[in-house]
Amino acid sequence: MATDKEQLHQLGRFTFNVRQYTLRDNHTGSVQPLTSITTRILRTLCTHKNGVVRRDVLIHQIWGGKVDRDSASRRLDVFVHKLRGYIQSDPSLRIQTLRGIGLKLVEENAEK
């Protein structure tokens, strides 16, 4: 069973609630509902905040081992693009693509 700490992640001005599939902007009070896939991607990136998550690891966690790698990679890019749009209002927070390697959720001035 996950603890409250594992269910709620503070990301800059946002609170990410894994259980409720939401991303709340603490400055405006707006709540962005997330899909199960965007939730799983963001949860994995939060677990490795300021660290690299390999693309193949993300793809395997989201779609399993029986998918077309190219198709899954393109789908991953679409979902990451959506997540970037959700967090763009906070300049201290970004999802960085490390070409040929993976993704990194970067939070400036975050405690490591």
Phi and psi restraints in degrees (value plus and minus 20) as a CYANA .aco file:
   2 ALA   PHI     -98.9   -58.9
   2 ALA   PSI     125.7   165.7
   3 THR   PHI    -104.0   -64.0
   3 THR   PSI     148.5   188.5
   4 ASP   PHI     -78.5   -38.5
   4 ASP   PSI     -56.2   -16.2
   5 LYS   PHI     -82.5   -42.5
   5 LYS   PSI     -57.2   -17.2
   6 GLU   PHI     -95.6   -55.6
   6 GLU   PSI     -40.1    -0.1
   7 GLN   PHI    -109.0   -69.0
   7 GLN   PSI     -46.9    -6.9
   8 LEU   PHI    -137.6   -97.6
   8 LEU   PSI     107.8   147.8
   9 HIS   PHI    -143.9  -103.9
   9 HIS   PSI     108.3   148.3
  10 GLN   PHI    -107.9   -67.9
  10 GLN   PSI     103.1   143.1
  11 LEU   PHI    -148.9  -108.9
  11 LEU   PSI      75.5   115.5
  12 GLY   PHI      36.8    76.8
  12 GLY   PSI    -142.2  -102.2
  13 ARG   PHI    -106.8   -66.8
  13 ARG   PSI     -14.0    26.0
  14 PHE   PHI    -130.7   -90.7
  14 PHE   PSI     133.1   173.1
  15 THR   PHI    -138.2   -98.2
  15 THR   PSI     100.4   140.4
  16 PHE   PHI    -118.2   -78.2
  16 PHE   PSI      97.7   137.7
  17 ASN   PHI    -125.1   -85.1
  17 ASN   PSI      87.3   127.3
  18 VAL   PHI     -85.5   -45.5
  18 VAL   PSI     -65.0   -25.0
  19 ARG   PHI     -84.0   -44.0
  19 ARG   PSI     -57.8   -17.8
  20 GLN   PHI    -114.5   -74.5
  20 GLN   PSI     -21.9    18.1
  21 TYR   PHI      37.2    77.2
  21 TYR   PSI      28.9    68.9
  22 THR   PHI    -155.8  -115.8
  22 THR   PSI     135.0   175.0
  23 LEU   PHI    -146.9  -106.9
  23 LEU   PSI      92.3   132.3
  24 ARG   PHI    -122.1   -82.1
  24 ARG   PSI     108.8   148.8
  25 ASP   PHI    -105.1   -65.1
  25 ASP   PSI      90.3   130.3
  26 ASN   PHI     -91.2   -51.2
  26 ASN   PSI     -35.5     4.5
  27 HIS   PHI    -103.6   -63.6
  27 HIS   PSI     -59.9   -19.9
  28 THR   PHI    -121.9   -81.9
  28 THR   PSI     -38.5     1.5
  29 GLY   PHI      63.1   103.1
  29 GLY   PSI     -22.6    17.4
  30 SER   PHI     -93.4   -53.4
  30 SER   PSI     128.0   168.0
  31 VAL   PHI    -140.9  -100.9
  31 VAL   PSI     105.3   145.3
  32 GLN   PHI    -120.8   -80.8
  32 GLN   PSI      95.5   135.5
  33 PRO   PHI     -90.0   -50.0
  33 PRO   PSI     123.6   163.6
  34 LEU   PHI    -136.0   -96.0
  34 LEU   PSI     132.7   172.7
  35 THR   PHI     -99.8   -59.8
  35 THR   PSI     149.8   189.8
  36 SER   PHI     -83.8   -43.8
  36 SER   PSI     -55.4   -15.4
  37 ILE   PHI     -90.9   -50.9
  37 ILE   PSI     -66.1   -26.1
  38 THR   PHI     -83.8   -43.8
  38 THR   PSI     -53.9   -13.9
  39 THR   PHI     -84.0   -44.0
  39 THR   PSI     -65.2   -25.2
  40 ARG   PHI     -85.6   -45.6
  40 ARG   PSI     -59.4   -19.4
  41 ILE   PHI     -83.9   -43.9
  41 ILE   PSI     -69.6   -29.6
  42 LEU   PHI     -85.2   -45.2
  42 LEU   PSI     -57.9   -17.9
  43 ARG   PHI     -81.2   -41.2
  43 ARG   PSI     -63.3   -23.3
  44 THR   PHI     -85.0   -45.0
  44 THR   PSI     -63.1   -23.1
  45 LEU   PHI     -84.6   -44.6
  45 LEU   PSI     -58.1   -18.1
  46 CYS   PHI     -83.8   -43.8
  46 CYS   PSI     -59.1   -19.1
  47 THR   PHI     -81.8   -41.8
  47 THR   PSI     -48.6    -8.6
  48 HIS   PHI    -137.0   -97.0
  48 HIS   PSI      15.3    55.3
  49 LYS   PHI     -71.3   -31.3
  49 LYS   PSI     113.8   153.8
  50 ASN   PHI      45.3    85.3
  50 ASN   PSI      -5.5    34.5
  51 GLY   PHI    -145.5  -105.5
  51 GLY   PSI     144.4   184.4
  52 VAL   PHI    -109.3   -69.3
  52 VAL   PSI     116.2   156.2
  53 VAL   PHI    -134.9   -94.9
  53 VAL   PSI     101.2   141.2
  54 ARG   PHI     -85.6   -45.6
  54 ARG   PSI     123.3   163.3
  55 ARG   PHI     -77.9   -37.9
  55 ARG   PSI     -64.1   -24.1
  56 ASP   PHI     -84.8   -44.8
  56 ASP   PSI     -51.7   -11.7
  57 VAL   PHI     -87.6   -47.6
  57 VAL   PSI     -66.5   -26.5
  58 LEU   PHI     -79.9   -39.9
  58 LEU   PSI     -66.6   -26.6
  59 ILE   PHI     -80.1   -40.1
  59 ILE   PSI     -64.0   -24.0
  60 HIS   PHI     -84.5   -44.5
  60 HIS   PSI     -61.2   -21.2
  61 GLN   PHI     -86.3   -46.3
  61 GLN   PSI     -55.3   -15.3
  62 ILE   PHI    -104.2   -64.2
  62 ILE   PSI     -68.7   -28.7
  63 TRP   PHI    -133.2   -93.2
  63 TRP   PSI     -22.7    17.3
  64 GLY   PHI      60.3   100.3
  64 GLY   PSI    -194.0  -154.0
  65 GLY   PHI    -107.8   -67.8
  65 GLY   PSI     -29.3    10.7
  66 LYS   PHI    -126.4   -86.4
  66 LYS   PSI      36.5    76.5
  67 VAL   PHI    -152.0  -112.0
  67 VAL   PSI     136.1   176.1
  68 ASP   PHI     -90.5   -50.5
  68 ASP   PSI      99.9   139.9
  69 ARG   PHI     -78.6   -38.6
  69 ARG   PSI     -63.4   -23.4
  70 ASP   PHI     -85.3   -45.3
  70 ASP   PSI     -63.9   -23.9
  71 SER   PHI     -83.5   -43.5
  71 SER   PSI     -64.9   -24.9
  72 ALA   PHI     -84.7   -44.7
  72 ALA   PSI     -56.2   -16.2
  73 SER   PHI     -85.0   -45.0
  73 SER   PSI     -61.5   -21.5
  74 ARG   PHI     -86.2   -46.2
  74 ARG   PSI     -60.8   -20.8
  75 ARG   PHI     -83.5   -43.5
  75 ARG   PSI     -60.6   -20.6
  76 LEU   PHI     -79.2   -39.2
  76 LEU   PSI     -63.3   -23.3
  77 ASP   PHI     -79.7   -39.7
  77 ASP   PSI     -59.7   -19.7
  78 VAL   PHI     -83.6   -43.6
  78 VAL   PSI     -66.4   -26.4
  79 PHE   PHI     -87.9   -47.9
  79 PHE   PSI     -57.2   -17.2
  80 VAL   PHI     -86.3   -46.3
  80 VAL   PSI     -58.4   -18.4
  81 HIS   PHI     -79.0   -39.0
  81 HIS   PSI     -62.7   -22.7
  82 LYS   PHI     -82.1   -42.1
  82 LYS   PSI     -65.3   -25.3
  83 LEU   PHI     -81.9   -41.9
  83 LEU   PSI     -60.3   -20.3
  84 ARG   PHI     -80.1   -40.1
  84 ARG   PSI     -60.2   -20.2
  85 GLY   PHI     -82.6   -42.6
  85 GLY   PSI     -57.4   -17.4
  86 TYR   PHI     -87.6   -47.6
  86 TYR   PSI     -54.6   -14.6
  87 ILE   PHI    -121.1   -81.1
  87 ILE   PSI     -17.6    22.4
  88 GLN   PHI     -83.0   -43.0
  88 GLN   PSI     -40.3    -0.3
  89 SER   PHI     -93.7   -53.7
  89 SER   PSI     -28.9    11.1
  90 ASP   PHI    -132.1   -92.1
  90 ASP   PSI      83.9   123.9
  91 PRO   PHI     -85.9   -45.9
  91 PRO   PSI     -33.6     6.4
  92 SER   PHI    -105.9   -65.9
  92 SER   PSI     -20.4    19.6
  93 LEU   PHI    -148.7  -108.7
  93 LEU   PSI     111.3   151.3
  94 ARG   PHI    -175.8  -135.8
  94 ARG   PSI     136.9   176.9
  95 ILE   PHI    -125.9   -85.9
  95 ILE   PSI      95.2   135.2
  96 GLN   PHI    -118.9   -78.9
  96 GLN   PSI     114.6   154.6
  97 THR   PHI    -114.8   -74.8
  97 THR   PSI     106.2   146.2
  98 LEU   PHI    -125.2   -85.2
  98 LEU   PSI      79.4   119.4
  99 ARG   PHI     -71.0   -31.0
  99 ARG   PSI     106.5   146.5
 100 GLY   PHI      58.9    98.9
 100 GLY   PSI     -21.4    18.6
 101 ILE   PHI    -140.6  -100.6
 101 ILE   PSI     -84.8   -44.8
 102 GLY   PHI     153.1   193.1
 102 GLY   PSI    -171.9  -131.9
 103 LEU   PHI    -144.1  -104.1
 103 LEU   PSI     135.9   175.9
 104 LYS   PHI    -163.0  -123.0
 104 LYS   PSI     105.2   145.2
 105 LEU   PHI    -107.7   -67.7
 105 LEU   PSI      92.8   132.8
 106 VAL   PHI    -126.5   -86.5
 106 VAL   PSI     105.0   145.0
 107 GLU   PHI    -141.7  -101.7
 107 GLU   PSI      91.5   131.5
 108 GLU   PHI     -82.1   -42.1
 108 GLU   PSI     120.6   160.6
 109 ASN   PHI      41.1    81.1
 109 ASN   PSI       2.2    42.2
 110 ALA   PHI    -101.6   -61.6
 110 ALA   PSI     125.3   165.3
 111 GLU   PHI     -94.4   -54.4
 111 GLU   PSI     116.3   156.3
